[in-house]
Amino acid sequence: MSSKKITSVQLALTADLQQWRDFLAIAECGSLTRAALFLDVNQSLLSRHLNALERACGARLFNRTGRGVEPSDMGQRLLPHVRALLASAEQLEQEISGESPVPTGRVVLGSLPSITNSFAGRLYKQIRSRYPGIHLKILEGSSGQVEEWLADGRVDVAILYRYGRSLAEHEQALCTVQSYLVGRRGDRFTKDPEISFTSLDGLPFILPSAPNGLRTALDALARQHRITLEPVIEADSLPLMRSVVAEEGLYTVLPLHAVWSEVQEGKLQASRIVSPGLQRIVSMSLARTKGPSKAISAVTALIEQAVADEAQRGLWQVGGPD
C-alpha cells in the first residue's frame, strides 16, 4: 500500500470520528472551554460539533451545571461505547500508520512546566527537521493532572517528578535532579552554593499545594528533622512562584533548571539543599492503553537525547540515582 493511500485512510477515519472525540473530551474535561483548550480548537466550532451530534442522536448529551457541563442520562450510556469505539479506531490507525516507513501522526506529551521548559524548544526543532510528519502537542499541568491524563489515555507520553530511589516497572528514569532553596537577589540564605536542610526552619515559603510530591517529601523531612516548614502562600504556578520570590522576598524549593535563566540574569539566587539533599527523578511513562507506535517511539527517543544534551550544562544527572 502506498504512503499516499495510507494517509488518506487515516485522515478519513479521523474526520469521521472527530465529533465523538469532541464528545469524549467535553465529558472528561467537564466544560466546553477546557475541552476546546485540550483539543486546541475554537470553542464555537466545538459547540457546533456538539449540536450536530445531539441532533443526530435526537437527544441532549450534556446538562449544564454551575461549574460547566456533565453528561446527561443518554450521554452517560454512550460514554463507555464511545471510549471503546475510539480506542479501536486508534488501534486501527496505528496498524495502518505502522506500514509507513516514516513515523507520522500526532503525539501528545503531558508534563510539568518546570520540566518541559528546559528542552521543549530543542525537541520541537528535532521533530521538525527529522520527522515532519509528526505533530507534537504538549499539555502542561500539575502532577495530579498529568497522572490523570496518563491514566485516561489523553496523553501518549507523560514526564513527571518522582521522589525516592525506585520507579514503577513501566516508568523510565530520564535524569536525576537536586533541589535548591531559591531566593531573590542579594538574599543571605541563598548566597552560598549549599545550604543545610535544617537552615530552612521557619523561612517564609511559597510552595505547591498538597497533595504534591514535593510537599510530601518536604513535610516528611521536616518532621524527621523537627523543623517548621509551613508555606505562607500555596501556588501551583511556576511563573507565579518565581515572581513572588523575586519581588516579595519569599523562598521556594525548585530544581536548578526551573530557575536557570533567572539565576543567570541575576534576578534569583539558588543554593543546593544538603544534609540531607532532596533528589527528584524525572521519569517518562507511556499510556498503557496505547501501543508504542513509530511516532511515539521516535518522540521518546528524541526526549532522551534532549535530556542528555541538557545534562552537559550541569543541570541534572542522566539516569536514576546512584
N, C-alpha and C positions, 0 to 999 in steps of 0.2 A: 504494500500500500504506500502511495507517495505521501510525502510530508504535507503537501497541499491538501490532500483528501483528509488526512488525519486532523489538521487544523480546522477544516470546515465542519467535520463531525463534532469536534469538541465545542466549537463556538455555538453550533446549533443546539446542542444539548444544554449548554449553559443558558442560552437565551430562553428556551422553553421552560426551564425550571427557575428562572430568576424571581418570578413572583412568589414562589414557595420559599426561596431563600430569604426574600424580604419578610415574609410571614414569620419564619423562624427567628430571624434577627429581632423583629419587633417583640415577639413573645419572650425572648431571652433577655433583651435589654430593658423591657418594661416601659418604653416610650418611643415615639417616632423620632424624637430629637436624638436620643442616644443611638438608636438603630441607624439613623442616617449618618451619624459620625462614624459608627463602627463599619458601615458598608462603604463609606466615603462617597455618598451620593446626595443629591439635593433632596431636602425633606418634602418638597411639593411633589417631586417625582415619586418618592416612596409612598406618599399618600394616594396618588393616582393609581399606583400598582395595587395598593390595598383595596381601594374602592372597586377596581376591576375584578379583583379576586372575590370580594364579597358578593358582587353582582353575579359572578359565575357560580358561586356556591348557593346563592339565594338566601343568605343568612349573614348576620353580623358575626365577625370573627373576634372582635375585641370590644370590651366595655371600658369607658373612661373612668378613671379614679382620680382622687386628689393628687396622686403622685405620678400619674401617667396613664398607662393602659394595662389591662390584663385580659387574657383570653376569655372569651365567652364560653358557654357550655359547648357550643359547636367547635370553637377553637381548641378547647381542651381535648375534645375527642379526636380532633385531627392531628394534634401535635405529635404523638408517637408515630403515626403513619407518615407524616412529613419528614420526621427525622430519619426514619428507615429509608424513605424514598431518596432523600438527598445523600445519605450515606452510600446507597447502592449506586447512585449516579456518579458520585465522586470516585468510587472504586472503578467504575467503568471508564471514566475519564483518565484515571491513572493507567489503566491497562492499555488504553488507546495511545496515550502520550508515551508510554513505555516503549512503543515500537519506533519512536523517533530517535535518531542517534544524537540529537541535540536537546538538552534539557529545556523545556518550555513550561509555561503555566504560572499561576500565582502562588507565592509562598508568603504566609502570614507569620510574622515574628512578634511575639509578645515579650516585653521586657520592662525592667525598671529604668526610669530616666537616667539615673546615675551610671548605669552600665552602658546603654546604647549611645549616650552622648560621646563616649570615648572612641568608638570605632564605626558609627553609623555611616559617616561620610566615606570612609575608606571602603566599607563593604559595598555601598552603592556604586562607587566607581568601578570596583572589581566586577560586579554583576553586569553593569552596563557595557563594559569592554569585552568580557568573556562570554556572557550568556544574555544577549539582548532579548531573547525570547522569554526570560523570566521577569515577572513583575513582582517586586518586593513591596509588601505592605507591613509597616511597623506600628504596633499598638503599644503604647506605654501606659502603665497603671501601677497601682500599689501591688505588693506581693500577693495579697489576697485576691485581687482582681486577676492577675496573671495566672495564678493557680486555678481559678475558676474557668478562665478561658481555655487553659490547657485541658482540664477535665472534660469540658463540654466540646472539645474539638474545634473551638473557634480560632485557635492559633495552631499552626503546624509545628512551630518550634518555640520553646519558652526558655528564657535566660533569667535566672534568679540567684539571690544570695542564699547560701546555706551556712549554718553555724555548726561546728563540731568537726570531727575528723573523718567522717564517712558519709557516703551518699547512698540513696536508694539504688537498687540494681539497674533501673532504667535510665539513670542520670549519668552524665559525663562531666568530670571536673575540667573546666577550661583554664582556670587560674586561681591562685590564692592571693588575697589582698589583706593588708594590715589596716587597722582602724586608727584614725587620727583624731585628736582633740583639735577642733577648728575654732579660731578666734579672730578678732579683727586686727588690723594693722597696729603694731605697737603694743599689743597685749602682752603682759608679763608672763602669763601661764604658757603661752604657745611660742615664746621666743626661742626656746631651746629645741634641738632635734627630737628629744624624747621627754616624756613625762610619765611618772608612775600613776597607776590606776587610782591609788588612794588619794592623789592630789586633786581628783575630780570631786572630792567630797564637798557638797553644798554649793557648787557653782550653778549659776542660773542658765538652764538649758532650754533650747528648742529642739524637740525630738519627735519622731513619728509617734502617732497614737497607737495604743495597743488594740488588737493583737498585731504584733510585728516582730519579726525575727530579731532585729537589733535590740528592741526594747526588752524582749525576753532575755537575751544574753546579757545585756547591761544590768537588768534588775537582779538576775541570778548572781552576777559577780559582785554587785553592790551588797547584797545580803551576805555573801560569803566573806567579804572583807569589811563588813559592818560600817559602811559609809552611806550617806544620803545622796541619792541621785534622782531628784524629782524635777521634771521639766516645768518651767513657768508658762511655756506655750507648747501645745501639741500641734504638729502640722505634718502633712504627708506630701507637701510640695517642696521639691528640691530647690527651685529658684527662690521661693519664699524663705527657706531656711538660710540660704546663702546671704540674701539681702538683709535679713534681720540680724544675723551675726555681724555683718559688716557695719550696719547703721546703728544698731541698738546695743552692741557690746555683749550680746548673749553668746553662748557656746553651743556647739553641736558636735556629734561624732559621725565622721564620714570616712570613706576610703579616699586616699590622696587623689585618685583620678577624677573624683567628683568635684574637686575644687582646684584642679591643676592650673587652669587658666587664671583664676583669681589669685592664687598664690604667686604665680609667675609675674602677674601685673602688680603685685604688692598690695592688693585690696584685702587679702586674708592671710593668716598665718596658720600653719598646721604642725602639730607636734605628735609624733608616733607614741601611742599608748603602750607602755611596757609594765612588766611586773604586776600582774600578768598582761601579756598582749591579747588582743582580741582579733582573731583571724576570721575572715569570711571566705568561703569557697564560692566562686562564680560557676554555677552549674548550668548545663544545657540539657533539655529534655525534649523528646518528640511526643506529639499527641499519640496516645495508644490506639485511638480509633482510626488512625491513618497510617498507611504504609509509607515507607521511605521512598517516595518517588524520586526520579532522577533530579528533578528541580530541587526538592528538599535536600537531597544528598549533596548537590552542588553548593547550595547556600550554606549548609552546616560546615562543609569543608572550608569555605571562604571565611566563615566566622572564626574557625580555629586559626586560620592564617592571620586574620586581622588581630586576634588576641595575642598571638605570638609576636607580631610586629610591634604592638604597643608595649609588650614586655621589655623591649630593648630600651625604652625610655625610663625604665626603672619603676613603673607604676604598679607592677604586680609580678608575681612569680608564676610561670606557666605550670599547669598541673595542680594536683592536690597538695595538702600539707606534707611536710617532710615526715 
